[in-house]
Amino acid sequence: MQPCADVDTWGGFMPRPPVATSDGRGWRHLTARRFRHTPAETFTAPPLAEHLVTLFLEGPAELDWRLQGRHLTGCTVPGHVMIMSAGQENVWRWSGHPDVLHLYLTPAYLNLLAAEAGLGQVELIDGYDRVDPLLFSLGRHVLSELEAGEAVGGGLIGEALAQLVGLQLLRAHSARRLPVQGAASLPGWRLRRVSDLVEARLDGELTIAEMAEAAGLSAYHFSRSFKAATGRPPHRYLLERRVERAKQLLADPAQEIVQVALAAGFASQEHMTTVFRRLTGTTPARYRRARLA
């Protein structure tokens, strides 16, 4: 089987370039491209690394579609939705002049949404003549963003649209899965990646979202899994590691306490004193005196 192609490589097999695209808008989990096709000869594209949702906007078309050894043929009309799950060899032929919107989502992102929804592994159901008014309406919103040009909060809008499209795919176009009971604990290799990141970034800012990204999970799923693995939420763990770093630095009498605070990643000396007292029952100054006595 051929290796999977990314969206740009796979799109290069289209007979025409897109007339609109989400490229450059800061959308992380959703890519959108609009194509206005002319009647095409048969062409073969490599397996696509992402899930593809196609919305037929205008123009009926006769579609002949070979997907991983399966042969699908029929007529699509405006309002139809086509779904092709990732990683499949695909051969295409159509007649007519279909105007379509492609929405691409990565399997990893859809799996994260599934985990947050309490589902197991996701398996999308392929098809070319689906009728889904909600998914189609979401596609229209995506199209409006593409036509609007640069807008305030474009990255956030892309994030919201990706989540809504992904959740509708899970609800209406995936094989059913049993709910996951409780929060799964982080496996050791994910936990090590997070702890390595924390140690490397103790002297600066570090967000829960960045820790979650290191673990390869969404922030919500990461927080639950991290607590299941360590017995405490990630924010508490980060503060504990900062206090431990401060303790090491306080052992050096040459360093002023304000310098210790900043080197341990606290916003100020006052911030360190508040957190230090809450976690240890004493202040940094008293800890230093006792340590050096």
N, C-alpha and C positions, 0 to 999 in steps of 0.2 A: 504493500500500500504506500502511496505517495506521502511524504511529510506534509503536515498541515501548513497552510499559508495564513499569514496575518491579513487583516482587512485590506491594507493597501495593495499587497501582492495579489490577493484574490480579486479585488476590484479591477485590477489591470486586465483581467480576462473579459470584462464587460465590453460589448461592441462600441459603446460610447462612454465618455467621461461623465461624471455626475454634474448636474446643473446646480446643485446646492449641497453643502456639506457642513457638518458640525466641527470640522477640523479647525483648530486654533481657538476654540471657545472655552477650553479648560474643562471639558466634560471628561470625567475619569472612567466611568463604567458603561457609558452608552456612546456609540458612534452612530451617526445618522447621515444618510446620503440619498439624494433624490436622483432618479434616472428617468429620462424620457427616451424610450426605446423605439427603434424602427424594426420591421420584420427581420429576424436574425436567422442565419444558417445555424446548423448544429455546432456547438462549441463545448469544449470540455474544460472544466476548472478544477484545480486541485482541492483536496479537502480543506475546508475552512476551519480555522482554530476557534472561531466564535460561533455562538448561536445566531441564526439569521431569521428575522421576522420581516416579511415583505407585505406592505400594504398597497393594494391596487387602487390608485386614486382616480384615474380616468382611463377610458378606452378598454373595451373587452379584448381578450386575447385567447387564442388556442394554445395551450401549453402542452409540450411533450417533455417530460422530466424523468431522467434516470438517476436514481439515488441509491448508491451502495447496492447495486444489483436489482433494485426494484424499479418497475416501469409504471409511471403515473401519467395519465393523459386526461385532458378535459378542458373546459372553458372557464376562464376567470372573468369576473365583471367588477366594476368599481364597488368597493365595500368589502371585497373578499380579503382574507388574510392567509398568507402562506408561511409555514414554519419549517425551517430546516435546522435540525440540531447539529452541533459541531462535529467535525472529524469524519465526514462522509464524502466519498467520491461522488461527483455530480456532473451530469451531462444535460445540456439545455437546448431546447428549440421552441420558438414561439412564433405566432403570426400576429398581425395587427400592430398597433402602436401604443402599448401599455405605458402609462405614466405611473411610476412606482416609488415608494419610499422604503428604503432599507434601514432596519434598526439592528445593530449588532451588540450583543452582550456576551461577556466572557463566561464560560462555564464556572470559573472560580467565583465570580461575583454572584451568579445565580445560586451556587451551592451555599454561599454565605447567607443569602436571603432565606433559603430553605432551612438552614440551621436555626435562624432567628425565628422562623415560623414554626419550629418544632417538627420539621420533616427530616427524613434521611436523605440519601443520595437522590439527585434529581434526574429524571429521564423525560425529556420533552417528547411529545408525540408529533411526528412530522405530518404535514398535510398541506394542500394547496388551495382548498376552497372553503376554508373556515369562515364562519360569520360570527364576529365578536364585536358588537357595537362599542363596548368599553375600550378594548384594545385599539380599535380604529380611532376612537375619539382621542385617546392618548397620542396616537400618531399624528393627528391633526394639530395637537398642541406642540409636538416636536416640530412639525412643519412651520407653524407660526413663528417659533423661535428662529428657525433657519432664515425665514423671510424678513424678520425684524432687524437683522443686522446686530451690531454690538449692543448689548443691554447690560444694565447694572445687575450684578448677582448672577451672571450667566453660568458660572461654575456650579452655584447652588441649585439653579434651575435644572441643569443637566443631571445633578445628583438626584433631585426629587423625581424627575421623569424616569431615570433609570430604575429607581426603586419601584415606582408605580407600574412600569411596563413589566419588570421582572416578577413582581407579585402577581400580576394578572396571568402571566405565563404559568406560574406555579399553580394558581387556583383553577385555571380553565384548560390548560394545554400540557399537563404533565401527568405521568403515571402516579397513582395514589401511593402514599407512603404512610406508615404508622408514625404517630408522634413519638418524638424522643423524650424519654422520661428523665426529667431533671437536666442539669447542666453537665456536659461532659468535661472531664478534667483535661488540662493541657498536656499533651504528650511531652516527654522530656526534651526532645529536640526543639520544640517551639519555645518551651520555657527557657532553655539555654540562650536562644536568640534574643529573647526579651531581657534576660539578666545581663547579657553581654552589652546590649544597647544601653541599659540603665547605667552600668559601670562606666561606659565610655562617655556618657553625657551628664554625669553628676554635677559638673561645674557649670552647666548651662540649662536652658529651658528644655523641657521634654514633656510632651503631651501624651495623654492616654491614647489618642488616635495614632500617634507615631509608634507607641508600644504595640498597639493592635496590628499595625501594618507590618511590624517586624515579625509578629506571630502568624501573619497571613490570615487574619480574621477581622470581622467588623468590630467596631468599638464595643457594641452591646454584647456580642457573643464572646469577645475576648474578656471583658470584665467578669462575666459569669464563670467562664472556664478558668480564668486565672485564680479567682477566689476558691473554686473547687479544688484547684491544684495546691494552693499555698495556704488556704485558710484565712486570707485577708484580701481586700480589694487592691487593685494595682496602685491607686493613689497612696494608700497607707504604706505599701511596700516601698514606693519611691521615697516617701518621707523617712522611713526607717533607714534606707540606704544613705540618704543625705546626712542623717544624724550620725551614723557610723563613720562616714567620711569626716564629719566635723570632729568627732572624737579623736581620730588619728591626727588631724591637723592641730588640735588643741594641745597635743603633747609637745609641740614645738613652741617654747616660750617666745621665740623671736617673731612669731606671727601675731599680729593684732587680731582681736576677735572679729572685727569687721571684715578683715581679709579672709579669715576662716569662713565666715558666713557666705561671702561671694564665691569662694573657691568650692564650697559644698553645694552651690546651686540655689541658695536662699536669696530672696529678693532684697533683704536688708539684715542688719544685725538684729533688729527688733523681731523680724519674722523668724529668724533662727532661734532666738531666745524663747519665743512663744511655743514653737514646735518642740524644741529641745526639752523644755520644762514639761510639756504634756506627755512626751514619750519616756522621759527618764526620771521625772520628779525633781530635777534640779536644773540650775541654769548653766550655761556654758562657762561662765566665770568661776562658779563654785566647782564645777567638774574639773576645770583646769587646776585650780588650787589643790584639790584633793589628789589629782593625778601627779602633780609635781612635788607634793609634800614628801 
